[in-house]
Amino acid sequence: MNRIDAIFPLNGDLNRYPFDCYETTLRLLMTTPAKNVQPQASKIPAGIPEFPRQADELEVSPSALLGNTPVALSVSLSASIPGIRFKGNVSRGNIQEPTGIALRLARANSVITVSLIVLLMMTVLSMSLFAMVIRATMAGQKTDLLPLSVSISLIFGLPALRNIQPGVPPVGAIVDYVAFIWAELIVAASAVIIVWTWLLRSRPQS
């Protein structure tokens, strides 16, 4: 038997990372040419329209099923992709119905844990920098520029920290609206505050 490559669409939303999941249905049917098969009359009464097949049904014509003999199948499905968790249920009908495999893909628990830790790190770093800036602006006449260097470093460091999440999509996922975008805004605002504080306090006195 020759190898057959098949492509199945996965229904899911990547923007829900890391809680995104994908579902699909695989249907298998194997037949062999039958000899001396008598054509059978259709059991559908005349005058009743035939409805189109559903999207998840096997595209096999009734004449092909009547002209061939189905072969019993033994299905064993195994899949392994780093960071992906697979779940599936096999449904079997009678000899004339194909074998269906309801497959569900989701992120592994380790991937979800790493993503949540990264989100927490970005939030804590941005809030700590903001507290440092508030402390520096409330000090005396001399402004400490250490928060400025930290904020500039974090402006370019937070995107790199975000991208260490396994299989993270481009910017625009739900994780970005939860932590990353807000952390970048807080860091940028902290840099602006410390710069303008230094400019106002370093004006020449008359």
ROSE-4610 file (N, C-alpha, C; in Angstrom, 1 decimal, always signed):
// ROSE-4610
residu = [M/M/M/N/N/N/R/R/R/I/I/I/D/D/D/A/A/A/I/I/I/F/F/F/P/P/P/L/L/L/N/N/N/G/G/G/D/D/D/L/L/L/N/N/N/R/R/R/Y/Y/Y/P/P/P/F/F/F/D/D/D/C/C/C/Y/Y/Y/E/E/E/T/T/T/T/T/T/L/L/L/R/R/R/L/L/L/L/L/L/M/M/M/T/T/T/T/T/T/P/P/P/A/A/A/K/K/K/N/N/N/V/V/V/Q/Q/Q/P/P/P/Q/Q/Q/A/A/A/S/S/S/K/K/K/I/I/I/P/P/P/A/A/A/G/G/G/I/I/I/P/P/P/E/E/E/F/F/F/P/P/P/R/R/R/Q/Q/Q/A/A/A/D/D/D/E/E/E/L/L/L/E/E/E/V/V/V/S/S/S/P/P/P/S/S/S/A/A/A/L/L/L/L/L/L/G/G/G/N/N/N/T/T/T/P/P/P/V/V/V/A/A/A/L/L/L/S/S/S/V/V/V/S/S/S/L/L/L/S/S/S/A/A/A/S/S/S/I/I/I/P/P/P/G/G/G/I/I/I/R/R/R/F/F/F/K/K/K/G/G/G/N/N/N/V/V/V/S/S/S/R/R/R/G/G/G/N/N/N/I/I/I/Q/Q/Q/E/E/E/P/P/P/T/T/T/G/G/G/I/I/I/A/A/A/L/L/L/R/R/R/L/L/L/A/A/A/R/R/R/A/A/A/N/N/N/S/S/S/V/V/V/I/I/I/T/T/T/V/V/V/S/S/S/L/L/L/I/I/I/V/V/V/L/L/L/L/L/L/M/M/M/M/M/M/T/T/T/V/V/V/L/L/L/S/S/S/M/M/M/S/S/S/L/L/L/F/F/F/A/A/A/M/M/M/V/V/V/I/I/I/R/R/R/A/A/A/T/T/T/M/M/M/A/A/A/G/G/G/Q/Q/Q/K/K/K/T/T/T/D/D/D/L/L/L/L/L/L/P/P/P/L/L/L/S/S/S/V/V/V/S/S/S/I/I/I/S/S/S/L/L/L/I/I/I/F/F/F/G/G/G/L/L/L/P/P/P/A/A/A/L/L/L/R/R/R/N/N/N/I/I/I/Q/Q/Q/P/P/P/G/G/G/V/V/V/P/P/P/P/P/P/V/V/V/G/G/G/A/A/A/I/I/I/V/V/V/D/D/D/Y/Y/Y/V/V/V/A/A/A/F/F/F/I/I/I/W/W/W/A/A/A/E/E/E/L/L/L/I/I/I/V/V/V/A/A/A/A/A/A/S/S/S/A/A/A/V/V/V/I/I/I/I/I/I/V/V/V/W/W/W/T/T/T/W/W/W/L/L/L/L/L/L/R/R/R/S/S/S/R/R/R/P/P/P/Q/Q/Q/S/S/S]
num = [1/1/1/2/2/2/3/3/3/4/4/4/5/5/5/6/6/6/7/7/7/8/8/8/9/9/9/10/10/10/11/11/11/12/12/12/13/13/13/14/14/14/15/15/15/16/16/16/17/17/17/18/18/18/19/19/19/20/20/20/21/21/21/22/22/22/23/23/23/24/24/24/25/25/25/26/26/26/27/27/27/28/28/28/29/29/29/30/30/30/31/31/31/32/32/32/33/33/33/34/34/34/35/35/35/36/36/36/37/37/37/38/38/38/39/39/39/40/40/40/41/41/41/42/42/42/43/43/43/44/44/44/45/45/45/46/46/46/47/47/47/48/48/48/49/49/49/50/50/50/51/51/51/52/52/52/53/53/53/54/54/54/55/55/55/56/56/56/57/57/57/58/58/58/59/59/59/60/60/60/61/61/61/62/62/62/63/63/63/64/64/64/65/65/65/66/66/66/67/67/67/68/68/68/69/69/69/70/70/70/71/71/71/72/72/72/73/73/73/74/74/74/75/75/75/76/76/76/77/77/77/78/78/78/79/79/79/80/80/80/81/81/81/82/82/82/83/83/83/84/84/84/85/85/85/86/86/86/87/87/87/88/88/88/89/89/89/90/90/90/91/91/91/92/92/92/93/93/93/94/94/94/95/95/95/96/96/96/97/97/97/98/98/98/99/99/99/100/100/100/101/101/101/102/102/102/103/103/103/104/104/104/105/105/105/106/106/106/107/107/107/108/108/108/109/109/109/110/110/110/111/111/111/112/112/112/113/113/113/114/114/114/115/115/115/116/116/116/117/117/117/118/118/118/119/119/119/120/120/120/121/121/121/122/122/122/123/123/123/124/124/124/125/125/125/126/126/126/127/127/127/128/128/128/129/129/129/130/130/130/131/131/131/132/132/132/133/133/133/134/134/134/135/135/135/136/136/136/137/137/137/138/138/138/139/139/139/140/140/140/141/141/141/142/142/142/143/143/143/144/144/144/145/145/145/146/146/146/147/147/147/148/148/148/149/149/149/150/150/150/151/151/151/152/152/152/153/153/153/154/154/154/155/155/155/156/156/156/157/157/157/158/158/158/159/159/159/160/160/160/161/161/161/162/162/162/163/163/163/164/164/164/165/165/165/166/166/166/167/167/167/168/168/168/169/169/169/170/170/170/171/171/171/172/172/172/173/173/173/174/174/174/175/175/175/176/176/176/177/177/177/178/178/178/179/179/179/180/180/180/181/181/181/182/182/182/183/183/183/184/184/184/185/185/185/186/186/186/187/187/187/188/188/188/189/189/189/190/190/190/191/191/191/192/192/192/193/193/193/194/194/194/195/195/195/196/196/196/197/197/197/198/198/198/199/199/199/200/200/200/201/201/201/202/202/202/203/203/203/204/204/204/205/205/205/206/206/206]
x = [+0.8/+0.0/+0.9/+0.6/+1.3/+1.0/+1.9/+1.7/+0.8/-0.1/-1.0/-0.9/-0.6/-0.5/-1.9/-2.4/-3.7/-3.5/-4.2/-4.2/-5.5/-5.6/-6.9/-6.8/-7.9/-7.9/-8.1/-7.5/-7.6/-8.4/-9.5/-10.4/-9.9/-9.5/-9.0/-8.6/-8.2/-7.9/-6.5/-5.5/-4.1/-4.0/-4.9/-4.8/-5.1/-5.6/-5.9/-4.7/-3.5/-2.3/-2.1/-1.7/-1.4/-2.6/-3.8/-5.0/-5.7/-5.0/-5.7/-5.7/-6.8/-6.9/-7.5/-7.2/-7.6/-8.3/-9.3/-10.1/-10.2/-10.3/-10.5/-11.0/-11.6/-12.1/-11.5/-10.9/-10.3/-11.3/-11.6/-12.5/-11.8/-11.7/-11.0/-12.0/-11.8/-12.6/-11.8/-11.7/-11.0/-11.9/-11.9/-12.7/-11.9/-12.4/-11.8/-12.8/-12.4/-13.4/-14.1/-15.4/-16.3/-16.7/-16.9/-17.2/-18.7/-19.4/-20.8/-21.6/-21.5/-22.3/-23.5/-24.7/-25.9/-26.3/-26.6/-27.0/-28.2/-28.2/-29.3/-30.1/-31.4/-32.2/-32.1/-32.3/-32.1/-33.3/-33.0/-34.1/-34.7/-34.3/-34.9/-36.1/-37.2/-38.4/-38.3/-39.0/-38.9/-39.6/-39.1/-39.6/-39.0/-38.1/-37.5/-36.1/-35.8/-34.4/-33.3/-32.2/-31.0/-30.3/-30.0/-29.2/-27.7/-27.0/-25.6/-24.9/-23.7/-23.0/-22.5/-22.3/-21.7/-20.2/-19.6/-18.2/-17.2/-17.7/-16.8/-17.1/-18.0/-18.3/-17.3/-17.2/-16.2/-16.8/-16.0/-16.5/-16.4/-17.4/-17.5/-18.8/-18.9/-20.2/-20.9/-22.3/-23.0/-22.7/-22.5/-22.2/-20.9/-19.9/-18.6/-18.7/-19.6/-19.8/-20.6/-21.5/-22.2/-21.4/-20.4/-19.6/-18.3/-18.1/-16.9/-17.3/-16.4/-16.6/-15.8/-16.4/-15.5/-14.6/-13.5/-12.5/-12.4/-12.4/-12.3/-10.9/-11.0/-9.7/-9.4/-8.2/-7.7/-6.8/-7.3/-6.7/-5.9/-4.6/-3.8/-3.1/-3.5/-3.0/-2.0/-0.8/+0.2/+0.7/+0.9/+1.4/+2.3/+3.3/+4.2/+4.9/+4.5/+5.1/+5.4/+6.7/+7.0/+6.1/+5.6/+4.7/+3.3/+2.9/+1.5/+1.0/-0.2/-0.9/-2.0/-2.0/-3.0/-4.0/-5.3/-6.4/-7.3/-7.8/-8.6/-9.5/-10.7/-11.7/-12.0/-12.0/-12.3/-13.8/-14.5/-15.9/-16.0/-16.7/-16.9/-18.4/-18.8/-20.1/-20.2/-21.2/-21.3/-20.3/-20.4/-19.4/-19.4/-20.6/-20.7/-20.3/-20.0/-19.7/-18.2/-17.6/-16.2/-15.9/-14.6/-14.1/-13.7/-14.3/-14.0/-13.1/-12.2/-11.2/-11.4/-12.0/-12.1/-10.8/-10.0/-8.7/-8.7/-8.1/-8.1/-6.6/-6.1/-4.8/-4.8/-3.9/-3.9/-2.4/-2.1/-0.7/-0.5/+0.7/+1.1/+1.1/+0.9/+0.9/+2.2/+3.3/+4.6/+4.6/+4.1/+4.1/+3.2/+2.1/+1.2/+1.9/+2.5/+3.2/+4.3/+5.1/+6.2/+5.6/+4.5/+3.9/+3.4/+2.8/+2.3/+3.4/+4.5/+5.7/+6.3/+6.3/+6.9/+6.0/+4.7/+3.7/+3.9/+4.1/+4.3/+5.6/+6.6/+7.9/+7.8/+7.1/+7.0/+6.2/+5.2/+4.4/+5.1/+5.8/+6.6/+7.7/+8.4/+9.5/+9.0/+7.9/+7.4/+6.9/+6.2/+5.7/+6.8/+7.9/+9.0/+9.8/+9.9/+10.5/+9.7/+8.4/+7.5/+7.6/+7.7/+7.9/+9.3/+10.3/+11.6/+11.5/+10.8/+10.7/+10.0/+8.9/+8.1/+9.0/+9.8/+10.7/+11.8/+12.3/+13.3/+12.7/+11.5/+10.9/+10.5/+10.3/+9.9/+11.1/+12.3/+13.5/+13.8/+15.0/+15.3/+15.5/+16.3/+16.6/+17.4/+18.2/+19.0/+18.2/+18.2/+17.4/+18.4/+18.0/+18.9/+18.5/+19.5/+19.2/+19.3/+19.4/+19.5/+18.2/+17.0/+15.8/+15.7/+16.3/+16.3/+17.0/+18.2/+18.9/+18.2/+17.6/+16.8/+15.6/+14.9/+13.7/+14.1/+15.2/+15.7/+16.0/+16.7/+17.0/+15.8/+14.8/+13.6/+12.7/+12.8/+12.1/+12.5/+13.8/+14.3/+14.4/+14.3/+14.4/+13.1/+12.0/+10.7/+10.3/+10.5/+10.2/+11.0/+12.3/+13.0/+12.5/+12.1/+11.5/+10.2/+9.4/+8.2/+8.4/+9.4/+9.7/+10.2/+10.6/+11.1/+9.9/+8.7/+7.6/+7.5/+7.4/+7.4/+6.3/+6.6/+5.6/+4.7/+5.2/+4.3/+4.1/+2.9/+2.5/+3.1/+2.9/+3.3/+2.5/+2.9/+2.3/+0.8/-0.1/-1.5/-2.3/-1.7/-2.4/-2.9/-3.7/-4.4/-3.3/-2.2/-1.2/-0.5/-0.5/+0.0/-0.9/-2.2/-3.1/-3.2/-2.8/-2.8/-1.6/-0.4/+0.8/+1.8/+2.1/+3.2/+3.0/+1.9/+1.6/+1.6/+0.9/+0.8/+2.2/+3.0/+4.4/+5.2/+5.1/+5.8/+5.4/+4.1/+3.6/+4.1/+4.1/+4.6/+6.0/+6.8/+8.3/+8.5/+7.8/+8.0/+7.6/+6.5/+6.0/+7.0/+7.6/+8.6/+9.8/+10.3/+11.4/+11.1/+9.9/+9.5/+9.4/+8.9/+8.7/+10.1/+11.0/+12.3/+13.1/+12.9/+13.6/+13.1/+11.8/+11.2/+11.4/+11.5/+11.9/+13.3/+14.2/+15.6/+15.7/+14.9/+14.9/+14.4/+13.3/+12.7/+13.6/+14.3/+15.1/+16.5/+16.9/+18.2/+18.2/+17.1/+17.0/+18.0/+18.6/+19.5/+18.7/+19.1/+18.4/+18.9/+18.0/+18.3/+18.8]
y = [-1.2/+0.0/+1.2/+2.1/+3.4/+4.3/+5.2/+6.2/+7.3/+7.7/+8.8/+9.9/+11.1/+12.3/+13.1/+13.4/+14.1/+15.4/+16.4/+17.7/+17.9/+18.1/+18.4/+19.8/+20.5/+21.9/+21.8/+22.7/+22.8/+24.0/+23.8/+25.0/+25.5/+26.7/+27.3/+28.7/+29.4/+30.8/+31.0/+31.3/+31.5/+32.7/+33.7/+34.9/+34.6/+33.4/+33.0/+32.4/+32.5/+31.9/+32.4/+31.6/+30.2/+29.2/+29.8/+29.0/+28.6/+28.7/+28.3/+26.8/+26.4/+24.9/+24.8/+23.6/+23.4/+22.0/+21.9/+20.7/+20.4/+19.1/+18.6/+17.2/+16.7/+15.3/+14.6/+13.4/+12.6/+11.4/+11.1/+10.0/+9.1/+7.8/+6.8/+5.8/+5.5/+4.4/+3.7/+2.4/+1.6/+0.6/+0.5/-0.5/-1.3/-2.4/-3.2/-3.5/-3.6/-3.8/-5.2/-5.1/-6.3/-6.9/-8.2/-8.9/-9.3/-9.2/-9.6/-8.8/-7.5/-6.7/-6.2/-6.6/-6.2/-4.8/-3.9/-2.5/-2.5/-1.8/-1.7/-0.4/-0.6/+0.6/+1.6/+2.8/+3.8/+3.7/+3.8/+3.7/+5.1/+6.1/+7.5/+7.6/+7.9/+8.0/+9.1/+8.9/+10.0/+11.2/+12.3/+13.6/+14.3/+13.5/+14.1/+14.5/+15.8/+16.3/+15.7/+15.6/+15.1/+16.3/+16.3/+17.4/+17.2/+18.3/+18.2/+17.6/+17.0/+16.5/+17.6/+17.2/+18.2/+18.3/+19.3/+19.6/+18.5/+17.8/+16.8/+15.4/+15.2/+13.9/+13.5/+12.2/+11.7/+11.9/+12.4/+12.6/+11.3/+10.4/+9.2/+9.1/+8.8/+8.7/+7.4/+7.5/+6.2/+5.1/+5.4/+4.4/+3.7/+4.4/+3.8/+2.9/+3.3/+2.4/+1.1/+1.2/+0.0/-0.9/-0.3/-1.1/-1.7/-1.3/-1.8/-2.4/-3.3/-3.9/-3.2/-2.7/-2.0/-3.0/-2.5/-3.3/-2.9/-3.8/-3.5/-2.8/-1.8/-1.0/-1.1/-1.1/-1.0/+0.2/+1.2/+2.6/+2.7/+3.2/+3.5/+4.9/+5.9/+7.2/+7.7/+8.1/+8.6/+9.9/+10.9/+12.2/+12.8/+13.5/+14.1/+15.3/+16.5/+17.8/+18.5/+19.0/+19.7/+20.9/+20.9/+22.0/+21.8/+20.7/+20.5/+19.2/+19.3/+18.2/+17.7/+16.4/+15.8/+15.0/+15.1/+14.3/+13.9/+12.6/+12.2/+11.1/+11.0/+9.9/+9.3/+8.0/+7.2/+6.7/+7.1/+6.7/+5.7/+4.6/+3.6/+3.4/+3.2/+2.9/+1.5/+1.3/-0.1/-0.2/-1.3/-1.6/-0.7/+0.0/+1.0/+2.4/+2.6/+4.0/+4.1/+5.2/+5.4/+5.5/+5.3/+5.5/+6.9/+7.6/+9.0/+9.1/+10.1/+10.4/+11.9/+12.2/+13.6/+14.0/+14.8/+15.2/+16.6/+16.8/+18.1/+18.4/+19.6/+20.0/+21.2/+21.2/+22.3/+22.5/+23.6/+23.8/+23.0/+22.5/+21.7/+22.5/+21.9/+22.6/+23.3/+22.8/+23.4/+24.7/+24.7/+26.0/+27.0/+26.6/+27.6/+28.2/+27.3/+27.8/+28.8/+28.5/+29.4/+30.7/+30.7/+31.9/+32.8/+32.2/+32.9/+33.5/+32.8/+33.3/+34.5/+34.4/+35.6/+36.8/+36.6/+37.7/+38.3/+37.5/+38.0/+38.8/+38.3/+39.0/+40.4/+40.4/+41.7/+42.7/+42.2/+43.1/+43.6/+42.7/+43.1/+44.1/+43.8/+44.7/+46.1/+46.2/+47.5/+48.3/+47.6/+48.3/+48.7/+47.8/+48.2/+49.4/+49.5/+50.7/+51.9/+51.8/+52.9/+53.4/+52.5/+52.9/+53.6/+53.1/+53.7/+55.2/+55.4/+56.7/+57.7/+57.2/+58.0/+58.4/+57.4/+57.8/+58.8/+58.7/+59.6/+61.0/+61.1/+62.4/+63.1/+62.4/+62.9/+63.3/+63.0/+63.3/+64.8/+65.2/+66.6/+67.3/+68.3/+69.0/+68.2/+67.3/+66.5/+65.2/+65.0/+63.9/+62.8/+61.6/+60.4/+59.9/+59.7/+59.2/+57.7/+57.0/+55.6/+55.0/+55.5/+54.9/+55.1/+56.2/+56.4/+55.3/+54.9/+53.9/+52.5/+52.3/+51.0/+51.0/+52.1/+52.2/+52.0/+52.7/+52.5/+51.0/+50.4/+49.0/+48.1/+48.4/+47.6/+47.8/+49.0/+49.2/+48.2/+47.9/+46.9/+45.5/+45.4/+44.1/+43.4/+44.1/+43.4/+42.7/+43.2/+42.4/+41.1/+41.1/+39.9/+38.9/+39.5/+38.6/+38.0/+38.7/+38.2/+37.1/+37.2/+36.2/+34.9/+34.8/+33.5/+32.5/+33.0/+32.1/+31.1/+29.8/+28.8/+28.9/+29.1/+29.2/+30.4/+31.5/+32.7/+33.3/+33.7/+34.3/+35.8/+36.4/+37.9/+38.7/+40.0/+40.9/+41.0/+40.9/+41.1/+40.0/+39.0/+38.0/+38.5/+37.7/+38.1/+38.3/+37.6/+37.8/+39.2/+39.8/+41.1/+42.2/+42.0/+43.0/+42.8/+41.6/+41.4/+42.0/+41.9/+42.3/+43.1/+42.6/+43.1/+44.6/+44.9/+46.3/+47.2/+46.8/+47.7/+47.9/+46.8/+47.0/+47.9/+47.9/+48.8/+50.2/+50.4/+51.8/+52.3/+51.5/+52.0/+52.3/+51.5/+51.7/+53.0/+53.2/+54.4/+55.6/+55.6/+56.7/+57.0/+56.0/+56.2/+56.9/+56.6/+57.3/+58.7/+59.0/+60.4/+61.2/+60.6/+61.3/+61.7/+60.7/+61.0/+62.0/+62.0/+63.0/+64.4/+64.6/+65.9/+66.4/+65.5/+65.9/+66.4/+65.8/+66.3/+67.6/+67.8/+69.1/+70.2/+70.0/+71.0/+71.4/+70.4/+70.7/+71.2/+71.1/+71.5/+72.9/+73.6/+74.9/+75.9/+76.8/+77.8/+78.7/+78.8/+79.7/+81.1/+82.1/+83.5/+84.0]
z = [+0.0/+0.0/+0.0/-0.9/-1.0/+0.1/+0.5/+1.5/+1.0/+1.8/+1.5/+2.5/+1.9/+2.8/+2.7/+3.8/+3.9/+4.8/+4.5/+5.2/+5.8/+7.1/+7.8/+8.4/+8.2/+8.8/+10.3/+11.1/+12.5/+12.8/+13.6/+14.0/+15.4/+15.4/+16.7/+16.5/+17.5/+17.5/+18.2/+17.3/+17.8/+18.8/+18.7/+19.5/+21.0/+21.3/+22.7/+23.4/+22.8/+23.4/+24.8/+25.8/+25.7/+25.9/+26.0/+26.2/+25.0/+23.8/+22.6/+22.4/+21.7/+21.5/+20.0/+19.5/+18.1/+18.0/+17.1/+17.0/+15.5/+15.3/+13.9/+14.0/+12.9/+12.8/+11.7/+11.9/+10.9/+10.7/+9.4/+9.1/+8.1/+8.4/+7.6/+7.1/+5.8/+5.2/+4.1/+4.2/+3.2/+2.6/+1.3/+0.6/-0.4/-0.8/-1.8/-2.9/-4.2/-5.2/-5.0/-5.1/-4.9/-6.2/-6.3/-7.5/-7.4/-8.6/-8.7/-7.7/-7.6/-6.7/-7.5/-7.0/-7.6/-7.2/-8.1/-7.7/-6.8/-5.8/-4.8/-5.1/-5.0/-5.2/-4.0/-4.3/-3.3/-2.3/-1.0/+0.0/+0.3/-0.4/-0.2/-1.1/-0.5/-1.4/-2.4/-3.5/-4.6/-4.1/-4.5/-4.2/-3.0/-2.2/-1.0/-1.5/-1.4/-1.8/-0.9/-1.6/-0.8/-0.3/+1.0/+1.6/+1.4/+1.3/+1.1/+2.4/+2.2/+3.3/+4.2/+5.4/+6.4/+6.1/+6.6/+6.3/+6.9/+8.0/+8.6/+8.1/+7.1/+6.6/+5.5/+5.3/+4.3/+2.9/+2.0/+0.6/-0.2/+0.0/-0.7/-1.3/-2.6/-3.3/-2.9/-2.9/-2.5/-3.5/-4.8/-5.8/-5.5/-5.0/-4.6/-3.4/-2.5/-1.4/-1.8/-2.7/-3.1/-4.0/-4.8/-5.7/-5.0/-3.8/-3.1/-1.8/-1.3/+0.0/+1.1/+2.1/+3.2/+3.9/+4.3/+5.0/+6.4/+7.3/+8.7/+9.0/+9.8/+10.2/+11.7/+11.9/+13.3/+13.4/+14.1/+14.1/+15.4/+15.2/+16.3/+16.0/+16.7/+16.4/+17.5/+17.1/+18.0/+17.4/+18.3/+17.8/+19.0/+18.6/+19.6/+19.0/+19.5/+19.1/+20.4/+20.5/+21.8/+22.1/+23.3/+23.7/+23.3/+22.7/+22.3/+23.0/+23.5/+24.1/+23.2/+23.0/+22.1/+22.9/+22.5/+23.0/+21.9/+21.9/+20.8/+21.2/+20.6/+20.8/+19.4/+19.4/+18.2/+18.3/+17.2/+17.1/+16.0/+16.2/+15.2/+14.9/+13.6/+13.2/+12.8/+11.9/+11.4/+10.2/+9.5/+8.5/+7.3/+7.1/+6.0/+6.4/+7.7/+8.1/+8.4/+8.1/+8.3/+9.8/+10.1/+11.5/+11.7/+12.7/+13.0/+14.2/+14.1/+15.2/+15.5/+16.7/+17.1/+17.8/+17.2/+17.7/+18.3/+19.4/+20.1/+20.5/+20.1/+20.4/+21.3/+22.3/+23.2/+23.7/+24.3/+24.8/+26.0/+26.1/+27.3/+28.5/+29.7/+30.9/+31.2/+30.8/+31.0/+30.2/+29.0/+28.2/+28.8/+29.3/+30.0/+31.3/+32.0/+33.2/+32.9/+31.9/+31.5/+31.0/+30.3/+29.8/+30.9/+31.9/+33.1/+33.9/+34.0/+34.7/+34.0/+32.7/+31.9/+32.1/+32.0/+32.2/+33.6/+34.6/+35.9/+36.0/+35.4/+35.4/+34.8/+33.6/+33.0/+33.8/+34.4/+35.3/+36.5/+37.2/+38.4/+38.0/+36.9/+36.5/+36.2/+35.5/+35.1/+36.3/+37.2/+38.4/+39.3/+39.4/+40.3/+39.7/+38.4/+37.8/+38.1/+38.0/+38.2/+39.6/+40.6/+42.0/+42.2/+41.5/+41.5/+41.0/+39.9/+39.3/+40.3/+40.9/+41.8/+43.0/+43.5/+44.6/+44.2/+42.9/+42.5/+42.2/+41.8/+41.5/+42.8/+43.9/+45.2/+46.0/+45.5/+46.3/+46.3/+46.7/+46.8/+45.5/+45.4/+44.2/+43.2/+43.6/+42.7/+42.3/+40.9/+40.4/+40.0/+40.5/+40.2/+38.8/+38.0/+36.6/+36.5/+37.6/+37.5/+36.9/+37.4/+36.8/+35.3/+34.7/+33.3/+32.5/+33.0/+32.4/+32.5/+33.6/+33.8/+32.8/+32.7/+31.8/+30.4/+29.9/+28.5/+28.3/+29.3/+29.1/+29.0/+29.8/+29.8/+28.5/+27.9/+26.7/+25.6/+25.5/+24.6/+25.2/+26.5/+27.1/+27.2/+27.4/+27.5/+26.2/+25.0/+23.8/+23.8/+24.2/+24.2/+25.3/+26.4/+27.5/+27.0/+26.2/+25.7/+24.8/+23.9/+22.9/+23.4/+24.7/+25.2/+25.5/+25.4/+25.5/+24.4/+24.7/+23.6/+22.6/+21.3/+20.3/+20.4/+20.9/+21.1/+19.7/+19.4/+18.1/+18.0/+16.9/+16.8/+17.8/+17.9/+18.9/+18.5/+19.4/+19.2/+19.8/+20.5/+21.2/+22.5/+23.2/+24.4/+25.5/+25.5/+26.5/+26.4/+25.2/+25.0/+25.7/+25.6/+26.2/+27.7/+28.2/+29.6/+30.3/+29.7/+30.4/+29.5/+28.4/+27.6/+27.2/+26.6/+26.2/+27.3/+28.4/+29.6/+30.2/+30.2/+30.8/+29.9/+28.6/+27.8/+28.0/+28.1/+28.4/+29.7/+30.7/+32.0/+32.0/+31.3/+31.2/+30.4/+29.3/+28.5/+29.2/+30.0/+30.8/+31.9/+32.5/+33.5/+33.0/+31.7/+31.1/+30.9/+30.4/+30.1/+31.4/+32.4/+33.7/+34.3/+34.3/+34.8/+34.0/+32.7/+31.8/+32.1/+32.2/+32.4/+33.8/+34.7/+36.1/+36.1/+35.5/+35.4/+34.7/+33.6/+32.9/+33.7/+34.4/+35.3/+36.4/+37.0/+38.2/+37.8/+36.6/+36.2/+35.5/+35.6/+35.0/+35.7/+35.0/+35.7/+36.6/+37.8/+38.7/+38.6/+38.6/+38.5/+39.9]
